[in-house]
Amino acid sequence: MGPSTLAWEPRTRAGAGVSLPAGLRQVGERSPTRREAMRINGRSRIVECDSSEGTVLVVVMPNELGHVLTALSRNETE
């Protein structure tokens, strides 16, 4: 993550980065629904965000949640 843009960079051989919309700000945090837990890890947390492009859901494992919330709060102040 750079100072101006948030991006997800997977640790795979494909190496494709996914850019997140500008103006991303956290509006909530929750556990996955039963239906969502069939596709993602049920222990994960879902961070609900608003952006200029609409709602964005970021799925995060509990041990990474603090890092993601810190990055989102920095993004809100910029």
Secondary structure, DSSP 8 states (H G I E B T S, - for coil): --SS--EE--SSSS---EE--TT-EEEEEE---HHHHTTS-TT-EEEEEEETTEEEEEEE-GGGHHHHHHHHHHHHH-
